């Protein structure tokens, strides 16, 4: 495994500089240590097809060792198998489980869609959160899952069908336009926004950070604001929205929220989830309520993530 010093030399200099501007040196070391080596394989049971007890029994029969996740009863951390090995199991083929990063499971938990509700997943591919929400809703209600990229849209449809998610309609549109076409239709909206992906960087995998640049961060933050406005338009009054990214900088996280609070009739809500090591959002020189958002730092088990819960006034 490479050292933190070697990792600093591998990752883009502007990214490292930005980390030190945002976090304490101790926290920067924590973040970088979470980018060393590989992450554990993590998965979620598909409650539409089986139970966590039955899935655990089947995994044990296949000599797969795992740990439960304290804050989510439907998730497991695999200790002795990579994703490719899990993909060979019959339970995977049948859609009894979904390979998904733990952090990616947080936004649907925070949104908490209920059976019978109308939900919009604005940037939905490959479908991990869409299918998770279907299971939470017990296949009762309606989910509109949007994806701009045609290839990713096909992948989304494949995963929805494999997981037995029956309440999803898939559309292939620009996310910025969806709000105009579906004014105030949805009880809840999930916006897991396209982002620079800093929380997913791995030192031994150049493809995770090759395309990062300050310029792309700024461009993405502009897109995120447009998508947030579209999500806001689609949301009913008093409806709930969750905004999330898998990145670590303030430009795509807190500053996007600050813009939303000042330009849209939204207010931030408290997030109640007991995850070890989570940080509050930074609100220095921004709206003070932004500290209600949470940030998950990258670890061996989790990707770095940012989550905020908003209500349309």
Secondary structure, 3 states (H helix, E strand, C coil): CCCHHHHHHHCCHHHHHHHHHHCCHHHHHHHHHCCCCCCCEEEEECCCCCCHHHHHHHHHHCCCCEEEECCEEEEEEECCCCHHHHHCCHHHHCCCEEECCCHHHHHHHHHCCCCCCEEEECCCCCCHHHHHHHHHCCCCCEEEEECCCHHHHHHHHHHHHHCCCCCEEEECCCHHHHHHHCCCCEEEEEEECCCCCHHHCECCEHHHCCCCCHHHHHHHHHHHHHHHHHHHHHEEEEEEEEEEECCCCCCCCHHHHHHHHHHCCEEEECCCCCCCCCEECCCCCCCHHHHHCEEECCCCCCCCEEEEEEEEC
